[in-house]
Amino acid sequence: MKFFSALFLVIPLLLLQSQIEEKPIQDFVSASAVSIEDIETIAKADDKKVIIKLSATWCKPCQKLSRTLEDQDIQSYLNQNFHVVDFDIQTKQSINYRGKSYKYVDDPKMGYHELAYELLDKRLSFPALLVLDNDLQKIDLTRGYKNERQLLDYLKEI
C-alpha cells in the first residue's frame, strides 16, 4: 500500500518536470559584442563605455548572468551605451591586449587566463562585469549575479 501511495506522489512530479521547458544556455552575444583584442580600436571610435563580462562556461551563476544579459531591455541599453566583450576566463588562446601578450595558465587547481587574472584584480571570482571608459581605464568592477532589475539599475548608474 505504501508503494502505491509513494507512486501516486512521484508520478505527478515527473509529469510536471517533463512539462517544464528549460531555456538552453547560450553564450551572451550582443549586437555590439566585440573581441577583447579589437576593443582598443573600437573603443576609441566613439564615446561608448566598454563592458567585459568575465565568466567560465561551467559556472552556473555565469550562465544565469548570460541569460539575464539576453533580456530585451538590457540588450537595448547595452547596444546604445556600451561595447561588450564576453571573455571566458579559461580560454586557452594567447591574447594581445594593450601592448602585452597574455596566455593560459594550466594551474592544477583551476586553469585560467592571465588576462582574466589581471582584469579581475588578481582575484578569480566570477561572474564579473568590468566597466571601462573609452580609453580602457577602469570605471568599476562588480562581481556576482544580478537579476534584470539590478543589472539595468547598475548599468544606468555607471
N, C-alpha and C positions, 0 to 999 in steps of 0.2 A: 504493500500500500504506500509506504514511504517513497518507494521508487517512482510510482505513478505521480505522486504529488510533486516530487522534485522535477519530473519530466514536464509536467504542466507549467512549472515555473520557468524552466530553461527554454522551452520551445518559443514562447513569445519573445524572450530576449534575443534569441538567434534570429527570429524573423525581423525584429526591429533593427538589429545590427545590419542585416543584409539590405535594408531599405535606406540606410544612411549613406549618402553619397559623399565620399571624401574627395575633396578637390585635390588633384595631383599637384605635387610640389614641383614648381618650376623655378628656374633662375629668374631673378628680377631683371628685366630688361626694359629700360626706359627708351622713349623715342630719342632722347638726347644722351643716351649712355655712350661712353667713350672708354677707350683702353687707358690704363694707367700711364703707358708710355707716350700716348698722344695728348695727354691732358695739359702739358706745358704750353704747347702751341695753341690749342683750342681755348684754354682759359684766358689767354691774353687777347683773344679776338673780340671779346665783349666784356660786359660788366657782371656776368653771371658768376655766382659763387660755385664752388666745387664741393660735392659730397662724395666721399669714398666710403662705400659700405664694405666693411671688413667682416668676413664670415667664413665658415667652413661648411662643406657640403653635408657632413654627417651631423651637424649641430641642429638640434630641434628648435631652440629659440631663434636661430638664424633662419631656418626655414619658415618659421612663423612670421618673422620680420619681413621676409621676402614676399609673403602673401599680403601683408599689410601694405607694403610698398606698391602692390598692384591695384590698390584702391583707386578709383577713378579721380576723386578729388585730390588725392595725394599726387597721383601721376600728373594731373593738370598743373598743380602748383610747382612740382619739381621741374617740369618741362619749361615753365615760364621763367623760373628763377635760378636754376642750377644746371651744371653739367654733372652727370652722375657716373661714377666708376664703381663697378661691382668687382671686388677683389677677394679672391679665395686665398685665405692665409696659408694654405698648403699647396699653392700652385708650385710646380716643380721647374718652371721655365725661368731662366735668368731674365732680369728686368733692368733696364737703364732708366733711372729716374733722377732728374735734377743733376745730371752730370756724374752720377755714381752708379756702379753696377751692383746689383743685389742678386743673391742666389738662394736656393732652397737649402735648409739646414736639416739634415737627416738625424734628428735627435731621437734616442731610443724611447724616451717618454712620449713625445709627440713631435713629429716633424713640422716645421714652419718655415715661412719665407722671411728672409732678413728684412725685407722692406716692410712687411706687416709688423714685425717686431719693433722697428723704428717708428712707424706711423702710430702704433699703439703705445708709445712712450715706454717701450721695453716691458710691457705688461700684457701678455697674451690673454686678453679677456674679450670675449665676443658673444653675440654680435656687437658691432660698434659702428657708429657713424662719425666720421671725421669731416669737419666742415672747414674749408679753406677759402681764402679770398682769391681773386683772380691772379694774384701774384704767388699763389700757392703757400701763403702764410697761414698758419693755424688760427682759426677763429674759435673752434670748440671741438671737443671730443666727448661723445656720450656713448655709454655702454649699456647693453641690455635691450630687452624687447620693449617696444612701446606699441600700444594699440593705435587705431586710426586717429582718434581724437587727440591723444597725447602727442603723436608724431606730427600731425598737422599743426597743432599749437606750437610745438618745438620749432618746426620749420619756419613758421611765421615770426617767431620771436628772435631768431638769429639773424 
